Amino acid sequence: MQVTFTHHQSAHCENGVASNLLKNSGLNISEPMVFGIGSGLFFVYLPFLKVNHAPAISYRTLPGHIFNKVANRLNLKIKRQKFSSVANANKALEENLKNNIPTGLQVGVYHLSYFPDEYRFHFNAHNLVVYGKTETDYLISDPVMETVTTLTHDEMDKVRFAKGAFAPRGQMYYPIQIPNEVDLKSAIIKGIKNTCRDMLAPMPIVGVRGIKMVSRQIRKWPKKHGVRKANHYLAQMVRMQEEIGTGGGGFRFIYAAFLQEASVVLGNEELKTLSKEMTQIGDSWRDFAVEASRIYKNRSAKEDAYNAIADELLDIANREEIFFKKLKKAIS
């Protein structure tokens, strides 16, 4: 069984799956547009929740929220299902493939055999599309991969029913209704307002205030936890930011591309200028990741290395605060 489906590579899995599924259904929408309308850019610091033995830091909204918001704002209908048994999950997926429906899945990363070993660990919020099945394999379009790939039936069961935080429980999703006309302008404005609200939220662990809080914590880590643990915390932060979550620089570059597209749709030149500014902020996130990795790989020559990167992060937070205030004004 194989359904008609075109694979497009993307920078981030959930945006890519949403964009690819919608393109397949006749709505030509880019990855940045999905990310912007779906208000994917976010920041939250959860010191009381540990992921891989380090405080949880997320650079994005909860799994599924991006596509749900896109659907809501463009008036599309998506069907989502979770399952209590592997047999029922397989039956539903097979039914979809028989009906020529490529299907999005939320999966765990650990058993994705086509991922390099260093990227395979217990993270359950990855997304991919299944577009076919053979006697031994499922045909997979994973948007972060260059080309299509496969998983054995056994591997598929393992990734769909991975255990732990955000356990996917066999979750599958796919568009079931797309209107002939969509109101991009209104959806873009709603998406931008939502992101500005999140990033400028008055809560100390969310948005730019959350970034400032992490900057303060980084200064304390070596003294409070010892260098080894501090290095592990830093490594985990960079991992969430650049490798798994795409969240730091990567998300800023996608958001900059969204603002560029939005400036054309809305006829708003200011968004084009802000797009360039967001790209520069993205570069600073990348620089922060490089400096941080030098510390935890013990290659940093800086005397006061932890304070130096805390300063870098604080500078990013201050610039983002100014940026999102300007963005909010630009569309009001």
Secondary structure, DSSP 8 states (H G I E B T S, - for coil): -B--------SSHHHHHHHHHHHHTT----HHHHHHHTT-EEEEEEEEEEETTEEEEEEE--TTHHHHHHHHHHT-EEEEE--SSHHHHHHHHHHHHHTT--EEEEE-STT-TTS-GGG-SS---EEEEEEEE-SSEEEEE-TTSSS-EEEEHHHHHHHHT--STT--TT-EEEEEE--SS--HHHHHHHHHHHHHHHHT-SSTTBHHHHHHHHHHHHHHHHHHH-HHHHHHHHHHHHIIIIIIS-TTHHHHHHHHHHHHHHHHHHT-HHHHHHHHHHHHHHHHHHHHHHHHHHHHTT----TTHHHHHHHHHHHHHHHHHHHHHHHHHHT-
